Amino acid sequence: NAGVMQNPRHLVRRRGQEARLRCSPMKGHSHVYWYRQLPEEGLKFMVYLQKENIIDESGMPKERFSAEFPKEGPSILRIQQVVRGDSAAYFCASSDYSNQPQHFGDGTRLSIL
Amino acid sequence: AQSVTQPDIHITVSEGASLELRCNYSYGATPYLFWYVQSPGQGLQLLLKYFSGDTLVQGIKGFEAEFKRSQSSFNLRKPSVHWSDAAEYFCAVGDMTTDSWGKFQFGAGTQVVVTP
């Protein structure tokens, strides 16, 4: 009965590289949410996806960031041409319906050199 | 737009003492309210939730929270803390009026330190 699985746990990139963060939701969950946590801050909503659809991306930066949740496989949060300010912990959560509590993964800590 | 305020950034409490963490929200209707706990290097674990009904909700690990509409508050309490309760606690509100239900608003968190 695995929970939400995120990988990698830690990711180091140099400025200008691409970062790909993966999230496998809990079994049976079709709703996925991505959040970003900056040091000493709470979580900030980024994007909400269902299978093959982006429901709400109002928290995503307009450039360089994208997310997908394909029919098969994990959800991917992609950051192109990373900058120092992208350093943060990125959390994925999933739920079985949109009005149910979200279950969180352990996060991916992204560090930009 | 909804917002969540956790007035206390940091709280130190002795083991065995009671704990209360404050959470105030701003929202036009009855919100869905949650408390999560985060241990260092870990994700968030749901402690309890309030959707409707009884305003005093029980959660895991001996925690409870009370929804007070008149004060726009949803404070978290535990009668006697254990050293393992040292962690960061987040209050969150969910918007039940839109289709984008996943757009939780989180407070900035309260760091709890437990002393012997």
HADDOCK unambig.tbl for C-alpha pairs under 7 A between the chains (distance, minus, plus):
assign (segid A and resid 33 and name CA) (segid B and resid 102 and name CA) 6.64 0.50 0.50
assign (segid A and resid 41 and name CA) (segid B and resid 108 and name CA) 5.14 0.50 0.50
assign (segid A and resid 42 and name CA) (segid B and resid 106 and name CA) 6.01 0.50 0.50
assign (segid A and resid 42 and name CA) (segid B and resid 107 and name CA) 5.79 0.50 0.50
assign (segid A and resid 42 and name CA) (segid B and resid 108 and name CA) 4.05 0.50 0.50
assign (segid A and resid 42 and name CA) (segid B and resid 109 and name CA) 5.79 0.50 0.50
assign (segid A and resid 43 and name CA) (segid B and resid 106 and name CA) 5.84 0.50 0.50
assign (segid A and resid 44 and name CA) (segid B and resid 106 and name CA) 6.96 0.50 0.50
assign (segid A and resid 45 and name CA) (segid B and resid 103 and name CA) 6.13 0.50 0.50
assign (segid A and resid 45 and name CA) (segid B and resid 104 and name CA) 6.67 0.50 0.50
assign (segid A and resid 48 and name CA) (segid B and resid 102 and name CA) 6.16 0.50 0.50
assign (segid A and resid 55 and name CA) (segid B and resid 100 and name CA) 6.71 0.50 0.50
assign (segid A and resid 56 and name CA) (segid B and resid 100 and name CA) 6.20 0.50 0.50
assign (segid A and resid 98 and name CA) (segid B and resid 101 and name CA) 5.60 0.50 0.50
assign (segid A and resid 98 and name CA) (segid B and resid 102 and name CA) 6.39 0.50 0.50
assign (segid A and resid 99 and name CA) (segid B and resid 101 and name CA) 6.14 0.50 0.50
assign (segid A and resid 104 and name CA) (segid B and resid 43 and name CA) 5.73 0.50 0.50
assign (segid A and resid 104 and name CA) (segid B and resid 44 and name CA) 5.55 0.50 0.50
assign (segid A and resid 104 and name CA) (segid B and resid 45 and name CA) 6.85 0.50 0.50
assign (segid A and resid 105 and name CA) (segid B and resid 43 and name CA) 5.28 0.50 0.50
assign (segid A and resid 106 and name CA) (segid B and resid 42 and name CA) 4.71 0.50 0.50
assign (segid A and resid 106 and name CA) (segid B and resid 43 and name CA) 3.80 0.50 0.50
assign (segid A and resid 107 and name CA) (segid B and resid 43 and name CA) 5.89 0.50 0.50
